[in-house]
Amino acid sequence: MRFIKTKTDLQALCDEYRAAPYVTLDTEFMRERTYWPILCLVQIARPPLPGETPEAHEAQGAALIDPMVAEMDLAPLFELMRDPQVIKVFHAARQDLEIFSLLGGLVPAPLMDTQVAAMVCGFGEQASYETLARDLAGAQVDKSLRGSDWSARPLSQRQLIYAVSDVTHLRVIYEKLTARIAKADRLEWISEEMAALADPAQHRADPEEAWRRIRLRNPNGPALSALRELARWREEEAQKRNLPRGRVLKDETLAELAQLKPKTIEDLGRSRAFQRDNRSSETTQAVLKAIKVGLALPKADWPVQEETLKLDAKASALAELLRVLLRARAADLDVAAKLMAQSADIDRLALEEEPDVPALRGWRREVFGEEALRLKRGEIALTAGPQGIVVAELKPPTGA
């Protein structure tokens, strides 16, 4: 493998790799003690180039890039990530894409996530890299070094071998999955999924939306308004100080404060969570200010927490029937049911006439959503037979 430690060598590598139809990538990073991830290593590989001998490909076809070298400039790598002629292949890409979004201000494109591709090809809900390496590449991957300190230098030989294996086997996985997808005529499905994954908004931490990750047991307008301001302050503080959110204040502390809505330092004494969590007078004042701002907002500006849907007996029965249809269609198509429709989609389908949910858009509507609507309207029925669940057309009532 090649270990790239200078911008000059990185430029040469990226110029060479730009001639490949695709590159496989992975990253190793640390963020246990920081808000922003610390990029420690980038792994990259490519397929053989035209005329390249097996020996040359063995030596040149994979590389490790060290972003922690003081003189390193990742600009050539970012340019490669923007190249529209080279597909960027990741497995379980979200955290890797966040890294590129933060450091390079870009989302690599065109893009392929082999975990999503595997869901389209019958490998279950969230196929691991180890599973795909074993089943498609015939390789055993040792993940015992996953939790290594990747910021320490020098990296051990075991770490280097582990790191490069994350992209070398990925070449075989990618090629076999894309062949299966093409044979099943599902390229359009993957295109829709990758377009959603490549949306830059998916990889930004917006302080305005930080409150949504915290659930209140008994949400009401004032409490949610206070929570939004508290979460916004904490997100901005964590970003500014480069600390994990929980090192500023924990989620449960914000939830308790939003419910109590203290107005004075004395009121804060009623929050046991805050007394355990708080570390400074500056935090105390910032918390009181955030709550005051939230409570001062007019009712029209209060946020609304998306509630868990409550289904009555009739809707619950319909939802169960829709889930049977979903599982049957997933089995017929050998596609992960979770990819076709989420549980919340099913519940909304049972409650609303035609809700705006992913299950009723794009390829999902074609393979499941349209039939789900017809089942609701009584146009089709589900029957059990030797081949499993079968969809049966129902005749309209006489005179209809």
Disulfide bonds with the S-S distance in Angstrom:
none
